[in-house]
Amino acid sequence: MKSAAREIITHRPKLPLTIPPGMAPVEFFNSPANLKNLAEENGLFRTPENLLMYRKLIGHSTEFDTSIILDTSKRILDPLGRPVRRNQMSRTQKKVWNQMTQIMFEYMLKRYPDPAEHLILCGEASLDATWPLNKPGVPSIRMIHNHFIVFPNADLEAAQLANSNDPNLTDSGHHSLFLRHLSGVYHDFLEILDLQILSPISTEESAIKLTGYPQGLPSWEVKGGAEKLKDQYFWYEYEQVLLGFLDFYRTFFSLVSTGDPKVPAEAHFPHQISDVLLDSGRFLRVARDLREQVIQDPQFANEIRWRPAYKQLFYRDDKGRLIVTISQNSVGNAITELLGIVVKREENEAAYAAAEPGLVNRLIEARDKLLEANLGEIIAAPSWPNGEFVPKES
């Protein structure tokens, strides 16, 4: 079977929200009404730290698909002031966030034990303040969130091949910056990290055979497997990967913005920035060329995300190993596309209704694991008022 990106069809219900007259859909879904719907209509679990688990109604997979978001929308009204990365969370929030992630991933592994049968992934992403306002997405929510997704491999095998030039796979052209032009220096810079649990592994070795992705991104194998997710030092190393990425991103786009090669004031690894990045002729040249493109091309300039935005995930590969990788988060590139899966959502009430009971019951099973850990309280939504799925009245 050919190894290539797949385009999978995921059925969704009709959108249950009414968009006010004169308001564009992207404006509405960037409004507080969207967050209200997440909690009241699709919420499953909330912790005292306002970590909210909810059902992804317009999701990636009808097998298993949920997110946890740090819902600071009522406490912090300014969307630009909300945490969008784990290094902006409080110590308590981060500890509970890590624990919830570990419990959710452990549930998925036990529910789907065979890597030949199911692809399992957990993806953390930022929705930062720099998302262009005329682009689809949820920029005004702007809070850190985590995706937990399972795809049956049989569905991926049956899916049609995706267009290799799909903007979702190429990140609207931005993804190639790190891979085609800066891959070498990017890898060299992240080698500065002193990691004990995370061991570097090439994406050629750890890529999903069915799709051939991820491609060229710095990746690490979790030595000791999923059991290490219970180790706080794993989460320390997981954050070090993010901090290294942030230094790379800030240094590069600061150089593109100002043309001035300097170490960012908030740098975590200032000496390595000076020695590895700013001493690299290629790094400086790519930044100079991008700077010129931004000046000359207004459409391209509108899509630049000047502040750090990232996708960091771990997934189970074909051999059952747990792999960590990280990429920038630009326009149009969803978490699944790092693994070569383009999700095309199609409205199909009947197909979604057939899949919904199984999906919801699996989400409730996972939610109950969080309850058993005494992390928070369950949320009774219309589709599960008493912890059991109730079909929508026709």
Buried (B, 14 or more C-beta within 10 A) or exposed (E): EEEBBBBBBBBBBEBEBEBEEEEEEBBBBBBEBBBEBBBEBBBBBBBEBBBBBBBBBEBBBBBBBBBBBBBBBEEEEEBEEBBBBBEBBEEEBBBBBBBBBBBBBBBBBEBBEEBEEBBBBBBBBBBBBBBBEEBEBBBBBBBBBBBBBBBBBEBBEEBEEBEEEBBBBBBBBBBBBBBEBBBEBBBBBBBBBEBEBBEEBEBEEBBBEBBBBBBBBBBBBBBBEBEBBBBEEBBEBBBBBBBBBBBBBBBBBBBBEEEEBEBBEEBBBBEBBBEBBBEBEEBBEBBBEBBEEBEEEEEBEEBBBBBBBBBBBBBBBBEEBBBBBBBBBBBBBBBBBBBBBBBEEEEBBEBBBEBBBEBBEBBBEBBBBBBEEEBBEBBEBEBBEEEEBEEEEE
